[in-house]
Amino acid sequence: MSQPSLQALAVNRLNTADANFEQRFAALLAWEDAKDQAVEAAVSAIIQAVRKEGDTAVLRYTERFDRLRADRLADLEIPLSVCHQALADLPADQAYALEAAHQRIKSFHEKQLSPSWSYLDEHGSRFGQMVTALDRVGLYVPGGKAAYPSSVLMNAVPAKVAGVGELLMVVPTPDGQRNALVLAAAALAQADRVFTIGGAQAIAALAYGTETITAVDKITGPGNAYVAEAKRRVFGKVGIDMIAGPSEILVLCDGQQVDPDWVAMDLFSQAEHDELAQAILLCPDADFIERVHQSLSKLVLSLPRRAVIERSMADRGMLVKVRDMQEACELANQVAAEHLEIIAQNPELWAGQIRHAGALFLGPWASESLGDYCAGPNHVLPTMRTARFSSPLGVYDFQKRSSLIQMSEQGAKALGPLARCLAQAEGLQAHAASAAMRL
């Protein structure tokens, strides 16, 4: 008896030669961070309560949302000794993987350090930039349904490499359940204080401070819709890394000498994040696209997050037949994807055509998952086409630059007339007089 044929995974099939391609492609790319009025109202109330009541409000919301009761906010701080013990108690394979990833991430980010600099002009005046680290940073780490030690490393390591004075980490622990890997990562990354609080109340506490938590200068790290809205609302009072959208992967593949299973699983690596994630394949080889579709249909059956993947691929996934790799690169620049894999002969050639991407993965061996965990570059990447103007999280996000101006007498006398002339033209007489007094 013959076996029943495999049911094809639902995924959008497009061809750039079709008359309606641009319309369909744009519609599938379209995604807006829809405003939920209930979320906005709840976050606004939480932030105002924390600003007004401090520790009391944080404790109240922690008991309400995480079912974790404490008499003092200090009781929700995890001693650093507990974090170091969690690291010591890890199974050997997990400890090795975490420590190796930490070292690779640290080594990569150390190369991003920018020194202060200055130069002397023809008058003997000195100009330059003074680069200094932020005093205090807050790191939000998701908790509850999932735990992300990789997020601890990717956010904390560049902050520490930059020289941040104090790193406060907050992580929700619903029902008091702590994740050993997260605590171990906090120890490795040298977090200075760790609190078991989360949600909008944790963001508000970091931004405005409470009796127990000192206000920070910047907040980084992912979270749910309430955390994202809270970060959006406190921006300006403090800096933030970004408001991240759904995960994205775009694979450019020429269909030559690569296992279609590899491509399929790479697409799934982002589709499994959530139903709104987007996975796209651009390929000039119609036969290879068909083989990838068969691999998708086969491999999805074995994955625990099958339901999430199937919804993601059906709603936003794409298998796109392009005319050639040049056209694929043009479309890739239009997408400006978070993760961009180029699996082709001479991938460096096509990488030279890419202007917009959060991270590029070149060649068949560079799976996106390696970048997520242990390659070294940061996995906090711009989404929603923001790679057109944004960069991955890095050491530079935890540093600031101050201009340096040291004038010689000769320089002041040489530039003074210029400043006076321009100030008078703008009608700013005190500016003009200030420059003129030194002539």
N, C-alpha and C positions, 0 to 999 in steps of 0.2 A: 504494500500500500504506500502511495506517495505521501510525503509530509506536506501539511498545509503551508502555503507560502507565508512569509513573514509580513505582518501588517506594518505598513510604512508609517514612520513617525510623521505626524503633522508638522510641516514646516513650510514657510513661504518660499516658493521657487520663482526667481525673477531672471530676466534676460535683458541686458542693456540694449539689445536690438529691438525690443518691443516698443511699440508706439507709446504705451502708457507707463513705461518704466520709471521715469522721473517722478511721476505722480505717486506711484505705488511705493517707491523707495523713500520718498520724503514722508509719506504717511506712516511708514513703519519706523522711521527714525524718530518721528515726533514724540516727544515726551515732555511734559511739564510737571514741575513739582507742585501738584495741585494743593491748594490751600484748604485745609480742613478747619472750618470755623470752630468746631468743638475742641480740636487740639489747640488752636490759637488762644481760645478763651481760657482753657485749663492752664496752659503754660503761663499766660499773663498773670493769672491769679496766684500761681505758685511763686513766680518771681517776686511779685509784690509782697507776698507773705514772708518770704525769706529775707527780703530787704528790711522789712519792718520788725520781724520777730527773731531773726537769726537762727541760733541753734534750735530753739523751740519749734520753729516751722519745719526745719530739716528733719527733726526727730518725728514730728507728727506725720509727715509725708512718707518717711521711711517705714513707719509702722503700718501705714495705710496701704502702700503699694508693694512693699517687700515683706510684709508680715514679720518685721524685725523690730523688736522693742528694746529701747535702752533709756536709761534715766538721764544720761549725759552723752553729748556727741563725742566726747573723748572716749567713751566706751566702745564706739564704733571705729576707732582707729586700730589698725593691726600693727602691733609692734614689729619693727624690722627684723627682730630675732625670729619671729614666726615665719617670715618670708624666707630667711636664710635656712631655717630648718626644713621648710617645704622643698627647697632646692636640694638639700642634703638627702632628703627622703625619696626623691624621685627614682623610679626604676632606671637602671643604668642606661638603657637605650634612649629614654626620653631626656635624661640629663645630658648625654653626649650630644644629641641632636640640638637641644636648646642652646648649649654652650657653643657649639660649632656655628650655629646660625648667628648667635650674638657676636661672635668674633668676626665673622664675615661682614655683617652689617656695620660693625664698628670700623673695620678697616676701610670699607668703601666710603663711609661718611667722613672719616678723618681727612680724606683727600679733598673734601669740599671746603675746608677751613680757609677763610679769606683773612689775610693780615691787614692791619692798618697800613696806610701808605701816605707819602707826601713828597713834594718836590719844591725846589726853589725856582722862582722866575728870574727874569733879567734884572729886577730891582732888589733881589735878595729877600723877597717876601716868600713865605712858605704857605702852601695850600695842600689840602689832602682830605683824607677820610679817616676817621677813627672808628674802628669796628669793635663793638662791645656786645656781650651776651645779655639776654633778658635776665632780669633779677629772679623772676618766679614764674613757673609755668604749671598749668593744670592739665593732667592727662585723664581723659575719660576712657574707660575700658568697659565694653559691654559685658553684661553678666546675665544670668538667668538661663534661657534656653540653650545658649551657646557660650563658649569661653574662647577667648582669642589671645593666647600668649604672644602670637606673632604681632598683634597690634601693639602690645606693650613694648616689644623690642623696636618696632618700626617708628614709634613716636618718641620713646624715651631715649634711645641711643643717640639720635642726632641732637637732641636737646642737651644731653650730657657732653657730647663732643664739642658742642658750641660753647660750653662753659656756663650754662644756666645755673644760677646760684642755688635754687631750690625747686625740686620737682614734686608736686603733690599729685598723687594718683587716686582716683575714685573709681570704685567698681561695685555695682550692686550685687548683693548676695541674698536673693530671695529665700526666705525661710532659714537664713543663716548658713546656706550651703556655699562653702568657699571652694574655689578651684585651685588645686595645688600647682598646676602648671602656670597659672596667671601669677600666683604669689612668687613662684620660683623665678619667673621672668622679671618681676619687679625687683627681686634681689639682684639678679644678674645685671639689670640695667641701672641699678643704683638709684631707685626712687627714694626720696627722702622721707615722705610720709604717705601712708596708704589708708584710705577710709572706705568702709563698706557702705557707701551711699551711692545712689544713682538717680537717673531721671532728671527732669528739669530742675528739681530742688538742688541736685549736686552742681549743675551748671551755674545756678544762681549763687550758691555758696562760694564757688570758685571766683565768680566775677565780682561779687560785692563784698565778700567776706562775712564771717560771723564771729561770735565770741571765741570760737575754737579754730576756725579755718581762716588763715590770712588770705586776703584777696590776691589773685595772680595777675600777671600781665597779659597772658595769652592762654587760650584753651585749645587743645587739639584732641583728636580721637573720634571714632565713629559712634553712632548711637541710633536709637529708634526715632520715630517722627517727633516725639516730645523733646528728645535731646536736640535734634536738628533745629526745631523751632526755637528752643531756648538759646542755642548758640546764635541763631539769626538775630534774636532780640537783644542779646547782650553785646553784640558786635558794635564797636565804637567805645564802649566802656572798657572792653578788653579786645585783644586781637583773637582771631580764630584761624584755623587752618583752611577750612572750606566747608561748604554745604554739599555733601556728596550725594549724587543720584544713584540709580541702579548700576550694578556692575556691567561692564561691557568688554567684549573681546571681538576683534576683527582679525580674521586670518586671510592673508594673501598667499595663494598657493598656485604654482604653475602645474601641479599634478604630476610632476616628474619624480620618480624614485622616492616616494614616501608612502608609508602605510596609511590608508584612509582611516583605519582605526585610531591612529594617533591624532589626526585632525579632528575626528569626531569627538574624542574624549577631551581634547583641548577646548572645543566649543562647549562641551558639557561643564567644564571646570568653572565657567562663569554662569551658565544657565542654572546651575544648581543653587546659586545664592538665593534667588527669590524669583517670583513669577514675573517681575518687571525687568529682570536682567535681559541683556541683549547679546546674542551670539550670531556673527555674520561670517560667511565664507565668500570670498571673491576669487573666482578661478576661471581661466579661459578654456579649460578642458571639460566639455560636457560629460564625457564618460567618467572622468574622475569625480565630478560632482555627484553623479549617480551612485558611484561606489561609496562615497562619503555618506550619502543618504541611507544606503543599505547598512552601513556601519552604525549610524545613529539609531536606526530602527532596532538593530540587534543589541547594541551595548546598553541602551536605556533600560532594558528589561532587568538588568542585574544591579541597578543603582538604587540605594535606599531612598534617595530624594527624587524618585522617578516622577511623581505627580507634579512636583515643582518644575522639573525640567520640561516635562511635556507641555505645561501651560506656557512657560517662557518661550519655548521654540515655536509653539503654535501662534502665539500672540505677537512676538517681536523677532523671532529668529529668521534668518535669511540665508538661502543658498543662491548665489548670484552668478550667472554666466556672463563673463565680460569678454570683450573682443580680444584684449591682450593685457599683459601685465602693466603696460603704461596706463591704460584706462583704469585698471584696478588701483593704481597709485593715486590717480586723480580722484577717484571715489573715496579712497582712504582719507585723503586730505579734507574732503567734504565732511566725512564722519567725525574726524578728530577723536578717535576712540581712546578709551582708557588703556587698554592693552592691544598692541598690534603685533601679531606674529607674521613673519615673512618666511615661508617655507618654500624655497625655490633655489634653483641653481644660481650662484652668485647673488646671495641675498643682499650683500653690501651695495650692489648696483641699484637695487630697487629702494633700499633704505635712503639712498641719496636723493630720491624723488619725494621723500616724505617730509612734510613741514609740520604736521600737526599730529601728535600722539603723546599719550602719557608716558608709555614705555614701549620700546621696540625689542622684540625677541627675534633674533636672526638665526635662521637655519633650523633643521628638523629636530635638533637636540635641545633647543631652548624652549622647553615647555613653560607656559605662563605660571604653572604651579611652583616652579623653582623660584621664580621672582617673588611669589607671594610669601615664601618662607625663608629661603636661605641663600639665594644668589649673592645678595649684598645690597643692591639698589633698593630704594624705598618702595613699598607697595601702596603707600598712600598717594593716589594718583588722581588727576583731574578727570571728571566725568561730564556728561551732558554737553559735549563739544567745547568745554572750557579749556581743553588742551590747546586751543587756538591762542590762548593768552596766559595760561597758567602752567605751573611746573610741578613735578613731584615734590612731596615734603622733603625737606633737607635741612642741613645745618644752617643755611641762610635764613630759614624761617624762624630761627631762634636767636638770630643776631640782628642788630640794627646798626645803622651807619650815621655818624655825625660829621658834618662838614667842618673842616679845620681851616681857619684863616688867620695867619700871623703876618702883619704888615710891617715892613721896614719903613723908616722915615722917607726914604727915597720913593718907595712904592706908594705911600700915602700921598705924597706930593704929585706923583705921576698920575695916579688914578682919581685924585680928588676932583679935578676939573671935569672929568667925565661924569662922575657921580653927581656933581652939582648941576651940570647941564641937564642931565636926564631927570633929576628930581624936580628942577624948576619947570621942565616941560610937563611933568605930571601934576604940578601944583602942590608939591609937598615941600614947603619951605624949611621945615625943621630938618628934613633929610639933607637938603642942600646946605643949610648952615652947618650941620654936623660935619659934613665932608670939608666945607670951606675953612672951618676953624683950624684944620690941621695943615693948611697950605702955608 
